[in-house]
Amino acid sequence: MNRFIIGVDEAGRGPALGPMVIASIAIPEKDVQILRDLGTTDSKVLSKRKRREIEERVNLSSLKLNWKICIISISAESIDFSKPSRSLNDLGAEAFKQAIEGVSSESTVATVNMDPIGNKPDLFASRMAKEFLPHRPNLSFYSVAGMDSKCPVTSAASILAKEYRDREIEKLRDDLGFEIGSGYPSDPKTISAVDKLTNQHLPHESLRWTWKTTSEAWFRNHKCPIPVRSVEGVYPQQGLNSILWTEGRSES
């Protein structure tokens, strides 16, 4: 029986702009050495050039060796839509489940190694195992902090997620015509970009409107609370003069 290793990781959990990306990869246990030989490790400690090289080799191997890959991108808008009823942890966990389902079937026998969502890795793994038991009974789940530096397959997932997100950020930068940095609030280029992207009638769609970094920038520019966007539409927060808001002006 062919046993697999499945790795799952995410990129872009904390940024003020751009998507959160979850990647999964499933490879036969016998192929793990291929990833080791490539120097696959946590994406955060690799150069951009090395990450791109590994990503290219992994994608090529997925064609030649039938490795399974799944990428799920959750837009800033979707994150905002979910915020009132679901935490970011809940949203991430659901995406992890979809990513695992995307690289496995009911008959797959595999160990699933995950970077944890939340600060209780054992609990996260046990919850995932319980949810998968009815339809993926041959999956075993493990999660520890820093799994992306311990398991080469999870490292590969980390690289795939980061590279996908980086390309999305590069596309956004090119569309906007100015630098936006990494998207993280600690990046001065991102802070400058968030200021520009909130200095208009509505916050830009690429921003996470529910993030403190975005709402504070909006308030600095408009002197009123940031609008709320939901599946029902965009509307001013309670107490805001809707006439002034729709005209793009704020009360003095």
Buried (B, 14 or more C-beta within 10 A) or exposed (E): EEEBBBBBBBBBBEBBBBBBBBBBBBBBBEBBEBBEEBEBBBBEEBEEEBBBBBBEBBEEBBEEEEBBBBBBBBBBBBBBBBBEEBEBBEBBBBBBBEBBBBBBEEEBBBBBBBBBBBEEBEEBBEBBBEBBEEEBEBBEBBBBEEBBBBBBBBBBBBBBBBBBBBEBBEEBBEEBEEEBBBBBBEBEBBBBBBBBBBBEEBBBEBBBBBBEBBBBBBBEBBEBBBBBBEEEEEBBEEEBEEEBBEEEBBEE
